[in-house]
């Protein structure tokens, strides 16, 4: 099963422990996590179903913003929210 890890910054605002999930795409892997935690979904996904502007994904070490990207059963997905400020 794929492993989904959320940045510690997100964990300060909403519960988002690591998950082991099945799915052929990033979206399919995130779906059961978001179903159990709609508040987390709101931090990651906008009203049009796309990643929010300041969210980036790493799939097996490669940066992506594509929710439809294919994953392997042993993939690691890291979900990061960019920090900004001065």
Phi and psi in degrees as a GROMACS rama.xvg file:
@    title "Ramachandran Plot"
@    xaxis  label "Phi"
@    yaxis  label "Psi"
@TYPE xy
-73.1272  149.749  UNK-2
-108.357  129.11  UNK-3
-114.855  125.627  UNK-4
-123.126  133.936  UNK-5
-108.056  142.517  UNK-6
-60.4157  149.687  UNK-7
-62.3929  -26.1588  UNK-8
-60.8029  -43.5499  UNK-9
-64.4177  -35.4312  UNK-10
-65.4049  -19.7798  UNK-11
-69.9432  -24.0407  UNK-12
-108.33  -26.6563  UNK-13
-153.707  143.967  UNK-14
-64.9274  124.007  UNK-15
-153.085  71.011  UNK-16
-68.4931  166.842  UNK-17
-61.2714  149.706  UNK-18
-133.754  148.128  UNK-19
-108.08  120.137  UNK-20
-137.197  162.881  UNK-21
-106.379  151.418  UNK-22
163.459  151.9  UNK-23
-93.4803  -15.3135  UNK-24
-133.318  168.123  UNK-25
-59.0798  -45.7148  UNK-26
-59.2039  -43.0674  UNK-27
-65.6605  -34.7885  UNK-28
-71.0321  -36.5164  UNK-29
-77.9883  -26.4048  UNK-30
-51.8298  -53.2182  UNK-31
-66.3605  -28.3847  UNK-32
-67.0077  -46.1914  UNK-33
-68.9604  -33.0751  UNK-34
-62.6176  -34.9115  UNK-35
-86.1939  -9.01078  UNK-36
-149.852  74.512  UNK-37
-60.2302  -29.9105  UNK-38
-64.5358  -39.0955  UNK-39
-62.7655  -42.5733  UNK-40
-55.3019  -42.0887  UNK-41
-64.0366  -27.2949  UNK-42
-75.5423  -27.4742  UNK-43
-101.848  -40.3823  UNK-44
-113.82  137.455  UNK-45
-86.1646  -176.133  UNK-46
-66.9683  -19.9005  UNK-47
-93.7268  2.53119  UNK-48
85.3038  12.682  UNK-49
-103.959  163.354  UNK-50
-61.3357  141.696  UNK-51
-63.9723  156.964  UNK-52
-52.7963  -39.7105  UNK-53
-102.432  25.6996  UNK-54
-113.814  138.934  UNK-55
-135.476  149.69  UNK-56
-115.098  147.363  UNK-57
-121.679  122.115  UNK-58
-112.462  114.165  UNK-59
51.3404  40.6909  UNK-60
85.0805  -2.2555  UNK-61
-104.535  130.264  UNK-62
-71.5564  138.189  UNK-63
-153.087  159.894  UNK-64
-124.738  11.9051  UNK-65
-93.9806  113.73  UNK-66
-71.0852  -22.6222  UNK-67
-90.4859  9.50867  UNK-68
-65.2119  134.81  UNK-69
-69.7623  145.359  UNK-70
-129.406  161.617  UNK-71
-99.7592  161.822  UNK-72
-57.2806  -29.7124  UNK-73
-99.8347  14.9828  UNK-74
-66.288  154.3  UNK-75
-116.089  127.521  UNK-76
-114.913  121.749  UNK-77
-110.212  127.952  UNK-78
-108.462  119.415  UNK-79
-123.068  143.141  UNK-80
-112.432  122.593  UNK-81
-65.287  145.866  UNK-82
-102.863  143.309  UNK-83
-138.413  167.752  UNK-84
141.887  -176.219  UNK-85
